[in-house]
Amino acid sequence: MKAAPSAQRLLLDVQAVDTAIAQEEHKRKTLPEHAQIAEGQKIRRSLIEAITAADTVVGDLEAAVAKAEADLVPVKERQARNQKRVDDGAADPKALQAMIDELAHLERRISDLEDAQLDVMERLETATAERAELAAQRAECEKGLRALMTSRDDQVADIDAQLAVEQDKRAALAADVPADLLALYDKIRARAGGVGAARLAGKRCEGCQLEATASALDRYLSAADDDVLRCEECDRILVRNG
């Protein structure tokens, strides 16, 4: 391939801009906020699952408290009726003794039910507090996530603005490079780690950083000025100093 020496040297300017673009894109992709947000979202999902489980526990305990309260109602009502009949003496001695015995049984039953009710209420209080703590952790996690996302978005906006500048610069430079030379450069750059053209600095290719063999260097130096050279080591376009 042939190309004017000035067009070949222009490739180095295009390469410099492409390297800057690649660096900005890498910076955007590797912002620490990306990993921090992913970890925060993972924690948030875990907290949501824990809160859902806590809601179930609280709901079950609330139902248990309601049942304990409902279980007490008929027992206390029966106790009140029997106590009134005993107080009124509205029964024969045998029936009266039976009611007194039943009152003692009802008293024990009420005590057992109230103990069970108190136990459930205490468990409900603990479960409710644990759910509130989880909700507070979730709120704090989401606050942190919002801050991270704002930081990420601000940095991405700055990077995108710089990318736009570099891409405009690249388009302006590329417009002055022959289409076939630019296409070759882009093809090589795609398979060579983002570097498609490099300067021949003395005996060394600045693309692969290797020194040319004596025979290769002779070929480079004896080639016509408009010959498009390729590094024998890395196959990149090799640009000679003008």
Residue frames as qw, qx, qy, qz and C-alpha x, y, z in Angstrom:
[[0.000, 0.888, 0.459, 0.000, 0.00, 0.00, 0.00],
 [0.395, 0.254, -0.001, 0.883, 1.10, 3.54, -0.76],
 [0.210, -0.892, -0.400, -0.004, 0.22, 6.70, 1.17],
 [0.236, 0.792, -0.180, 0.534, 1.77, 10.12, 1.49],
 [0.488, 0.045, -0.615, 0.618, 4.19, 10.40, 4.40],
 [0.199, -0.223, 0.246, -0.922, 2.06, 13.22, 5.86],
 [0.756, -0.223, -0.269, -0.554, -1.00, 10.93, 5.81],
 [0.764, -0.054, -0.607, 0.213, 0.99, 8.19, 7.54],
 [0.248, 0.122, -0.511, 0.814, 2.19, 10.61, 10.20],
 [0.461, -0.281, -0.019, -0.841, -1.40, 11.75, 10.66],
 [0.772, -0.208, -0.580, -0.159, -2.22, 8.19, 11.66],
 [0.462, -0.017, -0.622, 0.632, -0.12, 8.74, 14.79],
 [0.207, -0.133, 0.214, -0.945, -2.37, 11.66, 15.74],
 [0.723, -0.183, -0.357, -0.563, -5.43, 9.49, 15.13],
 [0.704, -0.077, -0.674, 0.210, -3.84, 6.77, 17.24],
 [0.172, 0.090, -0.516, 0.834, -3.20, 9.21, 20.09],
 [0.488, -0.142, 0.039, -0.860, -6.86, 10.25, 20.07],
 [0.794, -0.106, -0.517, -0.301, -8.03, 6.63, 19.84],
 [0.522, 0.003, -0.697, 0.492, -5.86, 5.80, 22.85],
 [0.118, -0.098, 0.364, -0.919, -7.41, 8.72, 24.76],
 [0.673, -0.126, -0.243, -0.687, -10.89, 7.50, 23.79],
 [0.749, -0.060, -0.660, 0.021, -10.05, 3.96, 24.94],
 [0.293, 0.054, -0.629, 0.718, -8.77, 5.30, 28.25],
 [0.369, -0.110, 0.169, -0.907, -11.95, 7.29, 28.84],
 [0.774, -0.091, -0.413, -0.472, -14.11, 4.28, 27.96],
 [0.631, -0.009, -0.711, 0.310, -12.07, 2.10, 30.31],
 [0.029, 0.107, -0.489, 0.865, -12.42, 4.70, 33.05],
 [0.588, -0.126, -0.057, -0.797, -16.20, 4.77, 32.59],
 [0.808, -0.048, -0.545, -0.218, -16.42, 0.98, 32.65],
 [0.667, -0.055, -0.613, 0.420, -14.23, 0.57, 35.74],
 [0.229, -0.600, 0.186, -0.744, -15.57, 3.31, 37.99],
 [0.124, 0.070, -0.885, 0.444, -15.46, 1.93, 41.58],
 [0.486, 0.063, 0.302, -0.818, -19.06, 3.00, 41.99],
 [0.688, 0.122, -0.533, -0.477, -20.17, 0.23, 39.62],
 [0.519, 0.010, -0.830, 0.206, -18.97, -2.50, 41.99],
 [0.027, 0.028, 0.600, -0.799, -20.15, -0.59, 45.04],
 [0.575, 0.066, -0.042, -0.814, -23.63, -0.17, 43.56],
 [0.689, 0.058, -0.676, -0.254, -23.79, -3.87, 42.65],
 [0.350, -0.024, -0.808, 0.473, -22.84, -4.81, 46.22],
 [0.232, 0.055, 0.373, -0.896, -25.35, -2.32, 47.62],
 [0.662, 0.051, -0.310, -0.680, -28.11, -3.73, 45.43],
 [0.593, 0.015, -0.804, 0.045, -27.22, -7.23, 46.63],
 [0.117, -0.073, -0.692, 0.709, -27.49, -6.09, 50.25],
 [0.431, 0.060, 0.066, -0.898, -30.78, -4.32, 49.47],
 [0.687, -0.002, -0.580, -0.438, -32.25, -7.50, 47.98],
 [0.459, -0.055, -0.820, 0.339, -31.21, -9.45, 51.07],
 [0.079, 0.081, 0.484, -0.868, -32.81, -6.85, 53.31],
 [0.571, 0.025, -0.219, -0.791, -36.03, -6.92, 51.30],
 [0.665, -0.047, -0.732, -0.139, -36.15, -10.70, 51.66],
 [0.301, -0.079, -0.735, 0.602, -35.48, -10.41, 55.40],
 [0.282, 0.049, 0.226, -0.931, -38.21, -7.76, 55.77],
 [0.659, -0.027, -0.473, -0.585, -40.67, -9.98, 53.88],
 [0.585, -0.099, -0.786, 0.175, -39.85, -12.85, 56.24],
 [0.102, -0.072, -0.557, 0.821, -40.16, -10.49, 59.23],
 [0.468, -0.045, -0.111, -0.875, -43.56, -9.32, 57.97],
 [0.696, -0.113, -0.652, -0.278, -44.69, -12.95, 57.94],
 [0.438, -0.109, -0.731, 0.512, -43.45, -13.51, 61.50],
 [0.115, 0.043, 0.316, -0.941, -45.11, -10.31, 62.73],
 [0.580, -0.069, -0.342, -0.736, -48.34, -11.21, 60.96],
 [0.656, -0.142, -0.741, -0.022, -48.36, -14.69, 62.49],
 [0.303, -0.129, -0.637, 0.697, -47.68, -13.30, 65.97],
 [0.299, -0.029, 0.065, -0.952, -50.38, -10.65, 65.58],
 [0.686, -0.138, -0.518, -0.492, -52.79, -13.44, 64.72],
 [0.576, -0.123, -0.745, 0.311, -51.55, -15.41, 67.73],
 [0.032, -0.030, -0.438, 0.898, -52.13, -12.39, 70.02],
 [0.517, -0.074, -0.176, -0.834, -55.65, -11.97, 68.64],
 [0.710, -0.131, -0.666, -0.188, -56.34, -15.68, 69.21],
 [0.393, -0.075, -0.697, 0.595, -54.97, -15.50, 72.76],
 [0.207, -0.001, 0.239, -0.949, -57.26, -12.55, 73.47],
 [0.652, -0.074, -0.382, -0.650, -60.22, -14.37, 71.92],
 [0.615, -0.082, -0.776, 0.111, -59.48, -17.52, 73.95],
 [0.157, -0.035, -0.606, 0.779, -59.66, -15.49, 77.17],
 [0.374, -0.163, -0.091, -0.908, -63.06, -13.96, 76.46],
 [0.730, -0.271, -0.476, -0.409, -65.34, -17.02, 76.97],
 [0.616, -0.125, -0.653, 0.423, -63.34, -18.21, 79.97],
 [0.084, 0.016, -0.361, 0.929, -63.61, -14.83, 81.69],
 [0.507, -0.209, -0.233, -0.803, -67.28, -14.59, 80.80],
 [0.747, -0.249, -0.608, -0.101, -67.94, -18.03, 82.34],
 [0.440, -0.068, -0.573, 0.688, -65.92, -17.01, 85.40],
 [0.162, -0.127, 0.136, -0.969, -68.01, -13.85, 85.77],
 [0.657, -0.251, -0.403, -0.585, -71.30, -15.78, 85.45],
 [0.726, -0.211, -0.632, 0.168, -70.26, -18.41, 87.99],
 [0.287, 0.026, -0.462, 0.839, -68.91, -15.82, 90.38],
 [0.365, -0.226, -0.037, -0.903, -72.23, -13.96, 90.24],
 [0.758, -0.267, -0.486, -0.343, -74.20, -17.15, 90.94],
 [0.621, -0.128, -0.606, 0.481, -71.91, -17.96, 93.87],
 [0.074, 0.096, -0.289, 0.950, -72.19, -14.41, 95.17],
 [0.527, -0.220, -0.174, -0.802, -75.98, -14.54, 94.80],
 [0.328, -0.121, 0.862, -0.367, -76.19, -18.00, 96.43],
 [0.711, 0.278, -0.054, -0.643, -78.49, -19.01, 93.58],
 [0.659, 0.237, -0.701, -0.135, -77.77, -22.74, 93.81],
 [0.875, -0.459, -0.078, -0.134, -78.07, -25.65, 96.19],
 [0.487, -0.743, 0.445, 0.110, -75.00, -26.50, 98.31],
 [0.795, -0.006, 0.526, 0.302, -73.85, -29.29, 95.99],
 [0.544, 0.713, 0.277, 0.344, -74.15, -27.14, 92.87],
 [0.118, -0.981, 0.139, -0.063, -72.56, -24.23, 94.72],
 [0.642, -0.540, 0.483, 0.251, -69.51, -26.34, 95.61],
 [0.739, 0.312, 0.470, 0.367, -69.23, -27.47, 92.01],
 [0.308, 0.905, 0.122, 0.265, -69.21, -23.85, 90.85],
 [0.369, -0.873, 0.309, 0.070, -66.60, -22.94, 93.45],
 [0.747, -0.206, 0.532, 0.340, -64.43, -25.80, 92.22],
 [0.604, 0.591, 0.386, 0.370, -64.97, -24.68, 88.63],
 [0.015, 0.996, -0.037, 0.074, -64.06, -21.10, 89.57],
 [0.550, -0.649, 0.461, 0.252, -60.73, -22.34, 90.89],
 [0.708, 0.158, 0.563, 0.394, -60.20, -24.25, 87.65],
 [0.380, 0.846, 0.280, 0.248, -61.18, -21.19, 85.60],
 [0.244, -0.940, 0.204, 0.124, -58.76, -19.04, 87.57],
 [0.618, -0.370, 0.575, 0.388, -55.91, -21.39, 86.73],
 [0.601, 0.478, 0.543, 0.341, -57.05, -21.54, 83.11],
 [0.158, 0.977, 0.113, 0.082, -57.14, -17.75, 82.88],
 [0.419, -0.784, 0.382, 0.254, -53.67, -17.54, 84.43],
 [0.666, -0.049, 0.619, 0.414, -52.31, -20.01, 81.87],
 [0.466, 0.708, 0.444, 0.291, -53.98, -18.18, 78.99],
 [0.042, -0.998, 0.041, 0.034, -52.70, -14.79, 80.19],
 [0.550, -0.559, 0.497, 0.370, -49.17, -16.20, 80.52],
 [0.619, 0.258, 0.610, 0.421, -49.42, -17.53, 76.96],
 [0.257, 0.908, 0.296, 0.153, -50.81, -14.18, 75.80],
 [0.273, -0.911, 0.226, 0.210, -47.97, -12.30, 77.49],
 [0.637, -0.258, 0.583, 0.435, -45.38, -14.60, 75.90],
 [0.519, 0.536, 0.540, 0.390, -46.84, -14.04, 72.44],
 [0.055, 0.988, 0.141, 0.031, -47.06, -10.28, 73.00],
 [0.436, -0.742, 0.377, 0.343, -43.40, -10.17, 74.05],
 [0.612, 0.029, 0.632, 0.474, -42.41, -12.15, 70.99],
 [0.355, 0.791, 0.434, 0.243, -44.47, -9.80, 68.84],
 [0.157, -0.970, 0.075, 0.168, -42.74, -6.80, 70.39],
 [0.533, -0.474, 0.543, 0.443, -39.32, -8.32, 69.65],
 [0.552, 0.328, 0.646, 0.412, -40.29, -9.28, 66.08],
 [0.201, 0.929, 0.300, 0.078, -41.72, -5.80, 65.45],
 [0.285, -0.870, 0.271, 0.298, -38.51, -4.18, 66.70],
 [0.578, -0.197, 0.641, 0.465, -36.40, -6.48, 64.49],
 [0.461, 0.622, 0.554, 0.307, -38.54, -5.61, 61.48],
 [0.011, 0.994, 0.079, -0.078, -38.15, -1.90, 62.24],
 [0.448, -0.649, 0.459, 0.409, -34.37, -2.35, 62.44],
 [0.572, 0.160, 0.669, 0.447, -34.35, -4.11, 59.08],
 [0.291, 0.852, 0.405, 0.158, -36.46, -1.32, 57.60],
 [0.196, -0.936, 0.156, 0.247, -33.99, 1.25, 58.97],
 [0.543, -0.347, 0.604, 0.469, -31.09, -0.69, 57.45],
 [0.504, 0.493, 0.614, 0.355, -32.89, -0.81, 54.12],
 [0.108, 0.975, 0.191, -0.015, -33.51, 2.96, 54.23],
 [0.349, -0.784, 0.376, 0.349, -29.83, 3.58, 55.01],
 [0.596, -0.020, 0.676, 0.434, -28.77, 1.19, 52.24],
 [0.410, 0.709, 0.512, 0.260, -31.02, 2.92, 49.72],
 [0.080, -0.979, 0.034, 0.183, -29.71, 6.31, 50.81],
 [0.466, -0.538, 0.554, 0.433, -26.16, 5.08, 50.19],
 [0.563, 0.296, 0.676, 0.371, -27.17, 3.64, 46.82],
 [0.261, 0.913, 0.309, 0.051, -28.69, 6.96, 45.75],
 [0.222, -0.885, 0.283, 0.297, -25.48, 8.76, 46.69],
 [0.544, -0.244, 0.681, 0.425, -23.37, 6.23, 44.77],
 [0.499, 0.556, 0.611, 0.261, -25.62, 6.45, 41.72],
 [0.105, 0.984, 0.093, -0.106, -25.43, 10.24, 41.76],
 [0.354, -0.704, 0.492, 0.371, -21.63, 10.09, 41.98],
 [0.574, 0.065, 0.726, 0.374, -21.50, 7.51, 39.18],
 [0.409, 0.763, 0.483, 0.131, -23.84, 9.51, 36.95],
 [0.038, -0.964, 0.113, 0.237, -21.87, 12.73, 37.49],
 [0.413, -0.514, 0.632, 0.407, -18.60, 11.00, 36.60],
 [0.549, 0.316, 0.718, 0.289, -20.13, 9.26, 33.58],
 [0.288, 0.915, 0.280, -0.046, -21.47, 12.61, 32.36],
 [0.164, -0.858, 0.364, 0.323, -17.99, 14.15, 32.65],
 [0.501, -0.215, 0.753, 0.369, -16.43, 11.18, 30.85],
 [0.507, 0.576, 0.624, 0.151, -19.05, 11.27, 28.11],
 [0.154, 0.968, 0.030, -0.194, -18.41, 14.99, 27.62],
 [0.265, -0.674, 0.587, 0.361, -14.69, 14.31, 27.25],
 [0.562, 0.116, 0.778, 0.256, -15.41, 11.41, 24.91],
 [0.438, 0.809, 0.389, -0.039, -17.51, 13.68, 22.71],
 [0.001, 0.912, -0.297, -0.284, -14.57, 16.10, 22.47],
 [0.390, -0.413, 0.763, 0.309, -12.15, 13.30, 21.59],
 [0.570, 0.369, 0.723, 0.125, -14.53, 11.73, 19.07],
 [0.349, 0.915, 0.137, -0.147, -14.99, 15.08, 17.31],
 [0.145, -0.784, 0.530, 0.288, -11.22, 15.46, 17.24],
 [0.535, -0.102, 0.809, 0.219, -10.89, 11.94, 15.84],
 [0.560, 0.644, 0.521, -0.001, -13.45, 12.57, 13.11],
 [0.199, 0.947, -0.130, -0.217, -11.63, 15.73, 12.03],
 [0.259, -0.609, 0.701, 0.267, -8.27, 13.98, 11.87],
 [0.583, 0.106, 0.798, 0.111, -9.62, 10.83, 10.17],
 [0.530, 0.772, 0.273, -0.221, -11.21, 12.93, 7.43],
 [0.221, 0.859, -0.412, -0.211, -7.72, 13.79, 6.16],
 [0.399, -0.352, 0.838, 0.121, -6.50, 10.16, 6.12],
 [0.431, 0.198, -0.672, -0.569, -7.00, 8.17, 2.90],
 [0.821, -0.167, 0.062, -0.542, -9.92, 5.77, 3.30],
 [0.900, 0.150, -0.408, 0.021, -7.91, 2.63, 2.47],
 [0.364, 0.370, -0.610, 0.599, -5.15, 3.56, 4.93],
 [0.421, -0.326, 0.381, -0.756, -7.67, 4.34, 7.67],
 [0.910, -0.064, -0.141, -0.386, -9.51, 1.07, 7.03],
 [0.752, 0.234, -0.550, 0.277, -6.24, -0.87, 7.33],
 [0.058, 0.386, -0.547, 0.741, -5.36, 1.01, 10.52],
 [0.647, -0.259, 0.204, -0.687, -8.79, 0.30, 12.07],
 [0.927, 0.052, -0.331, -0.167, -8.57, -3.38, 11.14],
 [0.586, 0.266, -0.598, 0.478, -5.15, -3.75, 12.74],
 [0.165, -0.384, 0.432, -0.799, -6.16, -1.72, 15.78],
 [0.797, -0.232, -0.052, -0.556, -9.17, -3.97, 16.39],
 [0.964, -0.037, -0.263, 0.031, -7.00, -7.08, 16.65],
 [0.625, 0.284, -0.391, 0.614, -3.88, -5.53, 18.19],
 [0.454, -0.475, -0.525, 0.541, -5.11, -4.26, 21.54],
 [0.004, 0.926, 0.306, -0.222, -6.23, -0.85, 20.31],
 [0.184, -0.727, 0.370, 0.549, -2.94, 0.15, 18.67],
 [0.797, 0.510, 0.321, 0.037, -2.94, 0.10, 14.88],
 [0.549, 0.720, -0.115, 0.409, -0.05, 2.41, 14.09],
 [0.666, -0.670, 0.014, 0.328, 3.23, 3.08, 15.87],
 [0.193, 0.926, -0.317, -0.063, 6.31, 5.21, 15.36],
 [0.895, 0.146, -0.171, 0.385, 9.65, 3.74, 14.33],
 [0.263, -0.940, 0.205, -0.068, 11.94, 5.31, 16.94],
 [0.166, -0.645, 0.738, 0.110, 15.50, 4.50, 15.99],
 [0.250, 0.168, -0.928, -0.221, 15.50, 0.71, 15.72],
 [0.084, 0.196, 0.880, -0.424, 12.46, 0.19, 17.95],
 [0.267, -0.460, -0.612, -0.586, 8.77, -0.13, 17.13],
 [0.171, -0.197, 0.461, -0.848, 6.85, 1.85, 19.74],
 [0.752, -0.156, -0.247, -0.590, 3.90, -0.49, 19.28],
 [0.938, -0.160, -0.306, 0.009, 5.52, -3.73, 20.45],
 [0.377, -0.864, 0.333, -0.030, 8.61, -2.08, 21.97],
 [0.881, -0.104, 0.354, 0.296, 10.88, -4.52, 20.12],
 [0.057, -0.695, 0.445, 0.562, 13.97, -3.57, 18.16],
 [0.814, 0.520, -0.072, -0.248, 13.99, -4.44, 14.49],
 [0.852, -0.116, 0.343, 0.379, 16.44, -6.97, 13.18],
 [0.247, -0.484, 0.388, 0.744, 19.21, -5.62, 10.99],
 [0.176, 0.190, 0.773, 0.579, 17.55, -6.91, 7.82],
 [0.001, 0.763, 0.647, 0.003, 14.16, -5.52, 8.79],
 [0.184, -0.792, -0.075, 0.578, 15.66, -2.14, 9.66],
 [0.243, -0.226, 0.567, 0.754, 17.45, -2.03, 6.29],
 [0.101, 0.467, 0.784, 0.396, 14.13, -2.72, 4.59],
 [0.105, -0.835, -0.467, 0.274, 12.37, -0.01, 6.59],
 [0.225, -0.709, 0.123, 0.657, 15.03, 2.60, 5.84],
 [0.203, -0.159, 0.662, 0.704, 15.38, 1.77, 2.17],
 [0.237, 0.589, 0.770, 0.061, 11.64, 1.80, 1.46],
 [0.113, 0.478, 0.305, 0.816, 10.15, 4.63, -0.53],
 [0.072, -0.060, 0.408, -0.908, 8.74, 7.46, 1.57],
 [0.611, -0.033, -0.050, -0.790, 5.17, 6.66, 0.51],
 [0.558, -0.014, -0.826, -0.073, 5.44, 2.91, 1.22],
 [0.660, -0.528, 0.129, -0.519, 3.17, 1.87, 4.11],
 [0.336, 0.357, -0.840, 0.231, 5.41, -0.30, 6.28],
 [0.825, -0.434, -0.172, -0.320, 4.36, -3.01, 8.70],
 [0.305, -0.647, 0.660, -0.230, 6.33, -4.04, 11.77],
 [0.585, 0.221, -0.768, -0.140, 7.69, -7.55, 11.25],
 [0.111, 0.054, -0.860, 0.494, 7.13, -8.32, 14.94],
 [0.231, 0.352, 0.665, -0.617, 3.60, -7.00, 15.67],
 [0.268, 0.438, 0.735, 0.443, 2.28, -6.30, 12.14],
 [0.020, 0.836, 0.352, -0.421, 1.25, -2.74, 13.06],
 [0.466, 0.813, 0.106, 0.334, 1.63, 0.11, 10.59],
 [0.659, -0.387, -0.038, 0.644, 5.10, 1.47, 11.18],
 [0.226, 0.952, 0.157, 0.137, 5.42, 5.23, 10.72],
 [0.685, 0.057, -0.072, 0.723, 8.83, 6.73, 10.05],
 [0.183, -0.726, -0.159, 0.643, 9.82, 10.18, 11.22],
 [0.528, 0.787, 0.272, 0.168, 9.39, 12.70, 8.47]]
